[in-house]
Amino acid sequence: MKKRTKIILGILAALVLLGLVVLLVNLTTKTRNTEPTRIFLPEGTTQEALIDTLHVHSILEEGMNTTVFNFQFSILSSTVRPGSYIISPHMSALSLVRKLRNGQQDPIRLTIGKFRTPEQLNGYLKSKLMHEDFDIPLDSFHLVRPNTYEFYWTVSPEQFMKRMRKEYDTFVLSLHVTPSHSLSLQDIIILASIVEEETNHNPEKPLIASVYLNRLKRGIPLQADPTVKYAVGDFTLRRILNKHLAVESPFNTYLHTGLPPAPICLPSDASVDAVLKAPETDYLYFCASDKMDGTHRFAVTLAEHNRNAAAFHRALNALGIR
């Protein structure tokens, strides 16, 4: 009897010791990476694919490191949660398992700039996020505000647009558009997109906006070159020719009076502000300066404008720009 008791006690002691060893190994096993490392786990990632990803990024090494992680993951989790995760340097295997099991994603930063078409924006979002079915239509394009945002990699198109509508509503509240303003909010965004494409020189934007507002009030076609580039579909044009002006499109403001039907880009806050705070002027014309420094020359009369335009074209010819 005593002998049997000793055997049982010996087995129990061995099991306790083994448990302590396993616990010690589990607590001391750490990842190999010495820098924060981001991984992407698409929907449907298997445990085997997860292990391969961790190996590719030198987060786990073959042997005990992988065995311990595999064992812990099998015990604590049954599925791989999709997402983008940053693995801290020398993170414990147990902490890594818990992070992945709980889907504790780390957001990614999306910088939305001056996209000119919904197709450009959709392509950008597809390249940065997990889902590939982004299809923001033209009539919702103006809701997207240029800025840098944080999103989870797994954000759905619906969730993305819900956030954009919220951002847009906040932006609208900050504008303080007076009831007496001659343009609707949608028209303000459209005109701001033209101003945005005309110049990167913010100090001139209010004057450019004033020219277009004067033309709208008088029923004069805007004749905005950026709308022609949009109609042609070539945003690299340095020189607008007669063949470009003849392209039939509702966006061609040489052929159609009034504003185009939608923004020709996502305008910055500075351009929107320029439309809202455009000064009262008599200017009806402007063209790029012959100094070729990004500034413009403004004119009240057509004769004055023609002189400015002739000087600019001479500068283009001197530079060999056709």
Rosetta blueprint (number, residue, H / E / L):
1 M L
2 K H
3 K H
4 R H
5 T H
6 K H
7 I H
8 I H
9 L H
10 G H
11 I H
12 L H
13 A H
14 A H
15 L H
16 V H
17 L H
18 L H
19 G H
20 L H
21 V H
22 V H
23 L H
24 L H
25 V H
26 N H
27 L H
28 T H
29 T L
30 K E
31 T L
32 R L
33 N L
34 T L
35 E L
36 P L
37 T E
38 R E
39 I E
40 F E
41 L E
42 P L
43 E L
44 G L
45 T L
46 T L
47 Q H
48 E H
49 A H
50 L H
51 I H
52 D H
53 T H
54 L H
55 H H
56 V H
57 H L
58 S L
59 I L
60 L L
61 E L
62 E L
63 G L
64 M H
65 N H
66 T H
67 T H
68 V H
69 F H
70 N H
71 F H
72 Q H
73 F H
74 S H
75 I H
76 L H
77 S L
78 S L
79 T L
80 V L
81 R L
82 P L
83 G E
84 S E
85 Y E
86 I E
87 I E
88 S L
89 P L
90 H L
91 M L
92 S E
93 A H
94 L H
95 S H
96 L H
97 V H
98 R H
99 K H
100 L H
101 R H
102 N L
103 G L
104 Q L
105 Q L
106 D L
107 P L
108 I E
109 R E
110 L E
111 T E
112 I E
113 G L
114 K L
115 F L
116 R L
117 T L
118 P H
119 E H
120 Q H
121 L H
122 N H
123 G H
124 Y H
125 L H
126 K H
127 S H
128 K H
129 L L
130 M L
131 H L
132 E L
133 D L
134 F L
135 D L
136 I L
137 P L
138 L H
139 D H
140 S H
141 F H
142 H H
143 L H
144 V L
145 R L
146 P L
147 N E
148 T E
149 Y E
150 E E
151 F E
152 Y L
153 W L
154 T L
155 V L
156 S L
157 P H
158 E H
159 Q H
160 F H
161 M H
162 K H
163 R H
164 M H
165 R H
166 K H
167 E H
168 Y H
169 D H
170 T H
171 F H
172 V H
173 L H
174 S H
175 L H
176 H L
177 V L
178 T L
179 P L
180 S L
181 H L
182 S L
183 L L
184 S L
185 L H
186 Q H
187 D H
188 I H
189 I H
190 I H
191 L H
192 A H
193 S H
194 I H
195 V H
196 E H
197 E H
198 E H
199 T L
200 N L
201 H L
202 N H
203 P H
204 E H
205 K H
206 P H
207 L H
208 I H
209 A H
210 S H
211 V H
212 Y H
213 L H
214 N H
215 R H
216 L H
217 K H
218 R H
219 G L
220 I L
221 P L
222 L L
223 Q L
224 A L
225 D H
226 P H
227 T H
228 V H
229 K H
230 Y H
231 A H
232 V H
233 G L
234 D L
235 F L
236 T L
237 L L
238 R L
239 R L
240 I L
241 L L
242 N H
243 K H
244 H H
245 L H
246 A L
247 V L
248 E L
249 S L
250 P L
251 F L
252 N L
253 T L
254 Y L
255 L L
256 H L
257 T L
258 G L
259 L L
260 P L
261 P L
262 A L
263 P L
264 I L
265 C L
266 L L
267 P L
268 S L
269 D H
270 A H
271 S H
272 V H
273 D H
274 A H
275 V H
276 L H
277 K L
278 A L
279 P L
280 E L
281 T L
282 D L
283 Y L
284 L L
285 Y E
286 F E
287 C E
288 A E
289 S L
290 D L
291 K L
292 M L
293 D L
294 G L
295 T L
296 H E
297 R E
298 F E
299 A E
300 V L
301 T L
302 L H
303 A H
304 E H
305 H H
306 N H
307 R H
308 N H
309 A H
310 A H
311 A H
312 F H
313 H H
314 R H
315 A H
316 L H
317 N H
318 A H
319 L H
320 G L
321 I L
322 R L
